[in-house]
Amino acid sequence: MATEIKTSDSVAVITINRPEHYNALTTGVLEEIADYLISIDTDDKQTCAIITGAGEHFAAGADVRELAAKDAHAGLYDPRVGYWRAIRSFRKPLITAVEGYCLGGGCELAMMGDIIVAGKGATFGQPEVKLGIMPGAGGTQRLTAAIGKAKSMKIILTGESMDAHEAFTSGLISELTEKGSALARALEIANVIAQRPKAAIRLAKEAVLAAAEHSLVSGLAQERRSFELLLSTKDKQEGITAFLEKRKPVFSGS
């Protein structure tokens, strides 16, 4: 296994475990991540997942040796497309905890996280042009959506990277931590999310993604439908009752 998985009562941590190769993303690594996320997508016990990298780096990109053997035909039928889609389709909160290199496919994987926590020594970039190609797993789209056309164009066309501070001030990452503490902070955030009502968390995630990926009109319509659905949940009743009674709510997930 090229990934290591640890679970607590409600949080799963997936660690890319190829530190000798800067955690480069082989097809097998992506398959393992996708398969595990699919397996817990309907598991009520696992509320949130975290993806991180072993050693000093998150992931330095795709495995260049695999890439060298691909032609256009292989790219057209590349199974990685399905694995990327499965990761993107994970319905529970996904946090990426980033240290060190977060480049190419690694940056694309990190951007699939709903929340990105990065240590101060992290480096983000899409250096594919240096290999005669371009980002192919969402890099041109998600990076532009996160930091805007001007900065995204410069990073992608030059292949240059940005440090964690610039990534934070540009809006790419959610929180900047001390070097080496990204995973610890990601776990803290995940444990907070795990205490929230599950239906509200799932529908809220869907609504935020709709805001990022669709028109304002369709996003507002989805938000309203989800809000109306939550009005009939037991957790909504418990949350409001607890607020009025000035006590901590006890959510049941229903």
C-alpha positions as CSV (number, residue, x, y, z in Angstrom):
1,M,0.0,0.0,0.0
2,A,1.3,3.4,-1.0
3,T,-1.1,5.1,1.5
4,E,-1.6,4.7,5.2
5,I,-5.0,5.1,6.8
6,K,-5.8,5.8,10.4
7,T,-9.2,6.3,11.8
8,S,-10.6,7.6,15.1
9,D,-14.2,7.6,16.1
10,S,-15.2,10.1,13.4
11,V,-12.2,11.3,11.5
12,A,-10.1,9.3,8.9
13,V,-6.6,10.4,8.0
14,I,-5.2,9.2,4.7
15,T,-1.4,9.6,4.4
16,I,0.4,9.4,1.1
17,N,3.3,7.2,2.1
18,R,6.0,7.6,-0.5
19,P,8.4,10.0,1.2
20,E,11.4,8.7,-0.7
21,H,9.7,10.0,-3.9
22,Y,8.3,13.2,-2.4
23,N,5.0,11.4,-2.2
24,A,4.6,11.6,-6.0
25,L,1.1,10.5,-7.1
26,T,1.2,7.3,-8.9
27,T,-2.0,5.8,-10.4
28,G,-2.0,3.3,-7.6
29,V,-1.9,6.1,-4.9
30,L,-4.9,7.9,-6.5
31,E,-6.8,4.6,-6.7
32,E,-6.2,3.9,-3.0
33,I,-7.3,7.3,-2.0
34,A,-10.4,7.2,-4.2
35,D,-11.4,3.7,-3.1
36,Y,-11.1,4.6,0.5
37,L,-13.2,7.7,0.2
38,I,-15.8,5.8,-1.7
39,S,-15.9,3.2,1.1
40,I,-16.5,5.7,3.9
41,D,-18.9,8.0,1.9
42,T,-21.9,6.2,3.3
43,D,-20.3,5.2,6.7
44,D,-22.1,7.2,9.4
45,K,-19.1,6.7,11.8
46,Q,-16.7,8.6,9.6
47,T,-17.7,12.3,9.5
48,C,-14.7,13.9,8.0
49,A,-11.5,12.9,6.1
50,I,-8.0,14.4,6.0
51,I,-5.4,13.8,3.3
52,T,-1.8,14.5,4.1
53,G,1.7,13.4,3.1
54,A,4.3,11.4,5.0
55,G,7.6,13.0,5.9
56,E,8.4,16.6,4.9
57,H,6.1,17.0,1.9
58,F,2.5,16.7,0.8
59,A,3.0,15.6,-2.8
60,A,5.4,16.9,-5.4
61,G,3.2,16.0,-8.4
62,A,2.5,13.1,-10.6
63,D,5.0,10.2,-11.0
64,V,7.1,11.5,-14.0
65,R,8.1,7.9,-15.0
66,E,4.4,7.0,-15.4
67,L,3.8,10.2,-17.3
68,A,6.7,9.6,-19.7
69,A,5.1,6.4,-21.0
70,K,1.7,8.0,-21.8
71,D,0.6,9.1,-25.3
72,A,-2.7,10.7,-26.3
73,H,-4.5,7.4,-26.6
74,A,-3.4,6.4,-23.0
75,G,-4.4,9.8,-21.8
76,L,-7.9,9.4,-23.3
77,Y,-8.5,6.2,-21.4
78,D,-6.5,7.1,-18.3
79,P,-8.1,5.5,-15.2
80,R,-6.9,8.4,-13.1
81,V,-9.7,10.5,-14.5
82,G,-12.2,8.3,-12.6
83,Y,-10.1,8.4,-9.4
84,W,-10.0,12.2,-9.5
85,R,-13.8,12.3,-10.1
86,A,-14.3,10.0,-7.1
87,I,-12.2,12.2,-4.8
88,R,-14.1,15.3,-6.1
89,S,-17.5,13.5,-5.5
90,F,-16.8,12.7,-1.8
91,R,-19.8,14.2,0.0
92,K,-18.3,14.6,3.5
93,P,-15.9,17.4,4.5
94,L,-12.4,16.8,3.1
95,I,-9.4,18.6,4.6
96,T,-5.9,18.6,3.1
97,A,-3.0,19.1,5.5
98,V,0.0,20.5,3.5
99,E,3.7,20.6,4.4
100,G,6.6,21.1,2.0
101,Y,6.1,20.6,-1.7
102,C,2.5,20.8,-3.0
103,L,3.1,20.8,-6.7
104,G,1.4,19.7,-9.9
105,G,-1.0,16.9,-9.2
106,G,-0.2,17.4,-5.5
107,C,-1.5,20.9,-5.7
108,E,-4.6,19.7,-7.7
109,L,-5.2,17.1,-5.0
110,A,-4.9,19.7,-2.2
111,M,-7.3,22.0,-4.0
112,M,-9.9,19.2,-3.9
113,G,-10.0,19.7,-0.2
114,D,-12.8,21.7,1.2
115,I,-10.4,23.2,3.7
116,I,-6.6,23.5,3.1
117,V,-4.4,23.9,6.1
118,A,-0.7,24.5,5.4
119,G,2.5,24.8,7.4
120,K,4.6,27.9,6.8
121,G,7.2,25.9,4.9
122,A,4.7,24.8,2.2
123,T,5.2,25.6,-1.5
124,F,2.3,25.5,-4.0
125,G,2.5,25.5,-7.8
126,Q,1.6,24.0,-11.2
127,P,5.0,23.5,-12.9
128,E,3.7,21.2,-15.7
129,V,4.8,23.6,-18.4
130,K,8.4,22.8,-17.5
131,L,7.7,19.2,-18.8
132,G,6.0,20.4,-22.0
133,I,2.5,19.8,-20.7
134,M,-0.1,21.6,-18.6
135,P,-2.3,20.8,-15.6
136,G,-4.8,18.1,-16.4
137,A,-6.6,17.4,-13.1
138,G,-8.3,20.7,-12.4
139,G,-5.3,22.9,-11.9
140,T,-6.2,25.6,-14.4
141,Q,-9.8,25.8,-13.2
142,R,-9.5,25.5,-9.4
143,L,-6.4,27.7,-9.1
144,T,-8.0,30.4,-11.1
145,A,-11.2,30.2,-9.1
146,A,-9.3,30.4,-5.9
147,I,-6.8,33.2,-6.6
148,G,-8.0,34.9,-9.8
149,K,-6.9,35.0,-13.4
150,A,-3.9,37.3,-13.0
151,K,-1.9,35.3,-10.4
152,S,-3.1,31.9,-11.8
153,M,-2.0,32.7,-15.3
154,K,1.5,33.8,-14.1
155,I,1.9,30.6,-12.0
156,I,0.7,28.2,-14.7
157,L,2.5,29.8,-17.6
158,T,5.9,30.3,-15.9
159,G,5.8,27.1,-13.8
160,E,6.9,29.2,-10.8
161,S,5.6,28.4,-7.3
162,M,4.4,30.5,-4.4
163,D,5.1,30.1,-0.7
164,A,2.5,29.4,1.9
165,H,2.2,33.0,2.9
166,E,1.4,34.1,-0.6
167,A,-1.0,31.2,-1.0
168,F,-2.8,32.3,2.2
169,T,-3.0,36.0,1.3
170,S,-4.2,35.0,-2.2
171,G,-7.1,33.0,-0.8
172,L,-5.8,29.5,-1.9
173,I,-5.5,28.1,1.6
174,S,-7.9,28.3,4.6
175,E,-5.4,28.5,7.4
176,L,-1.6,29.0,7.8
177,T,0.1,27.3,10.7
178,E,3.6,26.8,12.1
179,K,5.8,24.5,10.0
180,G,5.1,20.9,10.9
181,S,1.7,21.5,12.6
182,A,-0.7,21.4,9.6
183,L,-1.9,17.9,10.4
184,A,-2.5,18.7,14.1
185,R,-4.5,21.7,13.2
186,A,-6.4,19.8,10.5
187,L,-7.4,17.3,13.1
188,E,-8.6,20.0,15.4
189,I,-10.8,21.4,12.7
190,A,-12.1,17.9,11.7
191,N,-13.0,17.2,15.3
192,V,-15.0,20.4,15.5
193,I,-16.8,19.5,12.3
194,A,-17.5,16.0,13.6
195,Q,-19.5,17.6,16.4
196,R,-21.9,19.4,14.0
197,P,-25.1,17.9,12.7
198,K,-24.3,15.6,9.7
199,A,-27.1,16.6,7.4
200,A,-26.4,20.3,7.8
201,I,-22.7,19.7,7.1
202,R,-23.3,17.7,4.0
203,L,-25.9,20.1,2.5
204,A,-23.8,23.1,3.4
205,K,-20.8,21.7,1.6
206,E,-22.9,21.1,-1.5
207,A,-24.2,24.6,-1.4
208,V,-20.7,26.2,-1.1
209,L,-19.4,24.0,-4.0
210,A,-22.4,25.2,-6.0
211,A,-21.4,28.8,-5.3
212,A,-17.9,28.1,-6.6
213,E,-18.9,26.1,-9.6
214,H,-22.3,27.4,-10.8
215,S,-24.2,30.6,-11.4
216,L,-25.5,32.7,-8.6
217,V,-29.1,31.9,-9.5
218,S,-28.7,28.2,-9.4
219,G,-26.6,28.3,-6.3
220,L,-29.2,30.4,-4.4
221,A,-31.9,27.9,-5.4
222,Q,-29.8,25.0,-4.1
223,E,-29.1,26.8,-0.9
224,R,-32.8,27.5,-0.3
225,R,-33.9,23.9,-1.0
226,S,-31.2,22.6,1.4
227,F,-32.2,25.1,4.0
228,E,-35.9,24.0,3.8
229,L,-34.9,20.3,4.0
230,L,-33.0,20.9,7.2
231,L,-36.0,22.5,8.9
232,S,-37.5,19.0,9.3
233,T,-34.5,17.3,10.9
234,K,-34.3,16.3,14.5
235,D,-30.9,18.0,14.8
236,K,-32.5,21.3,13.8
237,Q,-35.0,21.0,16.6
238,E,-32.2,19.9,19.1
239,G,-30.0,22.8,18.0
240,I,-32.6,25.4,18.5
241,T,-33.9,23.9,21.7
242,A,-30.4,23.7,23.2
243,F,-29.8,27.4,22.2
244,L,-33.0,28.5,23.9
245,E,-32.2,26.4,27.0
246,K,-28.6,27.7,27.1
247,R,-27.0,24.3,26.9
248,K,-24.7,22.4,24.6
249,P,-26.7,20.5,21.8
250,V,-26.5,16.8,21.5
251,F,-26.9,16.0,17.8
252,S,-28.0,12.5,16.7
253,G,-27.3,12.8,13.0
254,S,-31.0,12.6,12.1
